Amino acid sequence: MPVMTSVGSALAFVALLIVALVIMTAQGLATAQIAVTGTPPFAAIGAGFGVALRNVGAFLLFYLPLAVLALVVALVFILVAVLVGAMLSVISPMLAAVLVAPLSLLLVLLAYASMFTFFYHAWRDTLGSD
């Protein structure tokens, strides 16, 4: 039996998604504030929430295309990894795992470094003059 969703649950999902994005943005900005200026953690978290709430529209305009782009890149990477893994598993199943696993780790590390770069630049533009 298919699960029927109501408009209320869809609105609740969107609201929770926006709250999660605000919290994630505040945490990233607070981390940058603490790392660069040595601000005490609770003060940095407060400043991060202030900036995230003031600029929620701008951050949403950044996050939405980024989420679509990340989905496309992930799908392409998964497709290529599965195809390469299938071709290499003909030679040896272990060969596929040995090649695909480090490339997956590299992709995650690049995403992590890009996230820190984004939050540093967002901090510099929003809180850097404090």
Secondary structure, DSSP 8 states (H G I E B T S, - for coil): ------HHHHHHHHHHHHHHHHHHHHHHHHHHHHHHH---HHHHHHHHHHHHHHTHHHHHHHHHHHHHHHHHHHHHHHHHHHHHHHHHHHH-HHHHHHHHHHHHHHHHHHHHHHHHHHHHHHHHHHTTT-
